[in-house]
Amino acid sequence: MDHLHIRCPSCAKLYQVETGRIFSTSPEFQCVSCEARFAFEFPPSDPLSIQTYAIVAREEAVKSVKTQKCPRCAAESPETSKECLACGVIFEKLEGLPQDRSLKAQPSLVRRWKELLADYTNEALHQNFLNACREQDALEYARVQYKDLKRLQGHDEIADRMLHRISAISEVAQTTVLAQSAPEPLSRWELSRRVLIFLPYLVGIGLVIWGASRMGQRNMIGAGIAVLLLSYGLLPEARQLTIQFLKPKRKSS
């Protein structure tokens, strides 16, 4: 059944409630007609005849005992309650989120996360937590924590926003790494220097290939080998000369 029909125990006003919007075993309502607060047990034993009861006495009892603040909706519930009376989140599940050591979670991050859960609606705590994760290269830890929250609590706008921020931060970081790792293009003088250094090697290799491919030019093989050996021996001097003659000179002011 997608809808339940309940009546206010004070004025008998009839209400229709969607079952998909009920997250507690004892959902509470306030009558718009007489302003009385009432509740009923969910799921009901008989959906066609739901017994509602006033919660004035329950409120008085709650005032006399210690309460705890729900990290998700900030509503107050008795300290002994296992779930929030307003949104139905189970407190033990929030406290028992998995801590995976492979996610680079330092003790300081774990402590920040626990502080965040104690005041979940504080946007500043969320941003500080993300900044700390980024500095310690542990954004994956934050991503897993927020995904676990969504899995346990269902729709969560704050967790959605934080996951979107994490994705944006990761994309920016990846783009920066790629830009830093990209090789710088060679300048014109550096390219010319390398060509002049390796040109004798190309000449020597060409002579060896020429002599090997023609029967009457075998002596070119020896000439090519000589050029290669000479180029290798003069390589340090060639480098210094190309630097001296090709490097652009600074203009004197």
C-alpha positions in Angstrom: 0.0 0.0 0.0 1.5 3.4 -1.1 -0.6 5.5 1.2 -1.9 5.3 4.7 -5.0 7.0 6.2 -4.6 8.3 9.7 -6.7 10.5 12.0 -5.8 13.0 14.6 -6.7 11.5 18.0 -7.8 14.9 19.2 -10.1 16.3 16.4 -10.4 13.2 14.2 -9.1 15.1 11.1 -8.2 12.6 8.3 -4.8 12.6 6.7 -3.3 10.6 3.8 0.4 9.9 4.2 2.8 8.4 1.6 4.6 5.4 3.0 7.8 6.2 1.0 8.2 9.4 3.1 8.2 7.6 6.4 11.6 6.8 7.9 10.8 6.0 11.5 9.1 3.3 13.4 7.1 5.9 15.2 6.6 8.9 12.9 5.3 12.1 14.5 2.8 14.6 13.1 1.2 17.9 14.1 -2.5 18.4 13.2 -3.0 21.5 11.1 -6.5 21.8 12.6 -6.1 21.6 16.3 -2.2 21.7 16.5 -2.2 18.5 18.5 0.9 16.3 18.1 0.4 12.6 17.5 2.1 9.5 16.2 1.5 5.8 15.3 3.5 2.6 15.0 5.0 1.9 11.6 4.5 -0.4 9.9 1.0 -0.8 11.3 -0.3 -4.3 12.1 -3.6 -3.3 10.3 -3.1 -0.7 7.5 -6.9 -0.2 7.3 -7.3 0.6 10.9 -4.4 2.6 12.3 -4.4 3.6 15.9 -2.8 7.0 16.6 -1.9 8.4 20.0 -1.1 11.8 21.4 2.6 12.5 22.2 2.2 15.2 24.8 3.2 12.9 27.6 6.1 11.6 25.6 7.4 15.2 25.1 7.3 15.8 28.8 9.3 12.6 29.4 11.9 13.6 26.8 12.5 16.9 28.6 13.4 15.1 31.8 16.1 12.9 30.2 19.3 13.6 28.4 19.0 14.1 24.6 21.3 13.7 21.7 21.5 15.8 18.5 21.0 14.0 15.2 24.0 14.6 12.9 21.8 14.6 9.8 18.7 16.8 10.7 19.9 18.3 14.0 16.7 17.1 15.8 16.9 16.2 19.5 16.2 12.5 20.5 16.5 10.7 23.8 20.1 9.7 24.6 19.0 6.0 24.8 17.3 6.1 21.4 18.9 4.1 18.7 17.5 6.2 15.8 16.5 9.7 15.2 12.8 10.3 16.0 12.6 12.9 13.2 14.4 11.4 10.2 14.9 7.8 11.3 18.7 7.6 10.8 20.4 4.9 12.9 23.1 6.4 15.1 25.1 3.2 15.4 25.5 3.0 11.6 26.9 6.6 11.5 29.4 5.9 14.2 30.4 2.5 12.6 31.3 3.7 9.1 34.2 1.6 7.8 37.8 3.0 8.2 39.9 1.5 5.4 43.6 1.9 6.0 44.3 1.7 2.3 42.7 5.1 1.8 45.6 7.0 3.4 43.4 8.2 6.2 45.7 9.8 8.9 44.4 10.0 12.5 43.8 13.7 12.0 41.4 13.0 9.1 39.5 10.4 11.1 39.2 12.9 14.0 37.9 15.6 11.6 35.4 13.2 10.2 34.0 12.3 13.6 33.8 16.0 14.5 31.9 16.6 11.2 29.4 13.8 12.0 28.7 15.5 15.4 27.6 18.7 13.6 26.7 17.4 10.1 24.8 20.5 9.0 27.9 22.8 9.5 29.1 23.5 5.9 32.4 24.9 7.2 33.4 21.6 8.8 32.7 19.8 5.5 35.0 22.3 3.6 37.7 22.0 6.2 37.6 18.2 6.0 37.9 18.3 2.1 40.8 20.8 2.3 42.6 18.5 4.8 42.0 15.5 2.6 43.4 17.3 -0.5 46.5 18.4 1.4 47.2 14.8 2.6 46.4 13.3 -0.8 43.4 11.4 0.7 40.4 12.6 -1.4 39.5 9.0 -2.0 38.9 8.6 1.8 36.5 11.5 1.7 34.7 10.1 -1.4 34.2 6.7 0.3 32.9 8.3 3.5 30.3 10.4 1.8 29.2 7.5 -0.4 28.7 5.3 2.7 26.6 8.1 4.2 24.4 8.2 1.1 24.1 4.4 1.2 23.0 4.4 4.9 20.8 7.4 4.8 19.4 7.5 1.4 19.0 10.9 -0.3 21.4 13.4 1.3 21.8 16.8 -0.3 25.0 17.7 1.7 26.7 14.4 0.7 25.7 15.0 -2.9 27.3 18.5 -2.9 30.5 17.2 -1.2 30.9 14.4 -3.8 30.5 16.9 -6.6 33.2 19.1 -5.0 35.5 16.1 -4.6 35.1 15.2 -8.3 35.8 18.9 -9.3 39.0 19.0 -7.1 40.2 15.7 -8.5 39.7 16.9 -12.1 41.6 20.1 -11.4 44.5 18.2 -9.7 44.7 15.8 -12.6 44.8 18.6 -15.2 47.6 20.3 -13.2 49.7 17.2 -13.1 49.4 16.6 -16.8 50.3 20.2 -17.6 53.4 19.9 -15.3 54.5 16.6 -16.8 54.2 17.7 -20.4 57.7 18.2 -22.0 58.6 21.7 -23.0 59.2 22.2 -26.7 62.8 22.6 -27.8 63.9 26.1 -28.7 65.3 26.8 -32.1 68.9 27.1 -31.0 68.7 23.8 -29.0 67.2 22.0 -32.1 70.0 23.4 -34.3 72.7 22.3 -31.8 71.4 18.8 -31.7 71.3 18.6 -35.5 74.9 19.8 -35.8 76.1 17.3 -33.2 74.5 14.3 -34.8 75.1 15.3 -38.4 78.6 13.7 -38.6 77.1 10.4 -37.3 74.5 10.5 -40.0 77.2 11.1 -42.6 79.3 8.2 -41.3 76.3 5.8 -41.3 75.5 7.0 -44.8 79.0 6.2 -46.0 78.9 2.7 -44.5 75.5 1.9 -46.1 76.8 3.4 -49.5 79.9 1.2 -49.5 78.0 -1.9 -48.4 75.5 -1.5 -51.2 77.9 -1.0 -54.1 80.6 -3.5 -55.0 83.0 -0.8 -56.3 82.8 1.5 -53.3 83.9 -0.8 -50.5 86.4 1.7 -49.4 83.6 3.9 -48.4 82.8 1.5 -45.5 86.2 2.3 -43.9 85.7 6.0 -44.5 82.3 5.9 -42.8 83.7 4.0 -39.8 86.5 6.6 -39.5 84.0 9.4 -39.6 81.9 7.7 -36.8 85.0 7.2 -34.6 86.2 10.8 -35.2 82.7 12.1 -34.4 82.6 10.2 -31.1 86.0 11.4 -30.1 85.2 15.0 -30.8 81.7 14.9 -29.3 82.5 17.0 -26.1 84.3 19.7 -28.2 81.4 19.7 -30.7 78.9 20.3 -27.9 80.9 23.2 -26.5 81.3 24.8 -29.9 77.6 24.5 -30.8 76.7 26.1 -27.4 79.2 28.9 -28.0 78.1 29.8 -31.6 74.4 28.9 -31.6 73.2 30.1 -28.2 71.5 33.5 -28.4 73.5 36.3 -27.0 72.0 38.7 -24.5 71.7 42.2 -25.8 73.8 44.7 -23.8 71.7 47.5 -22.4 
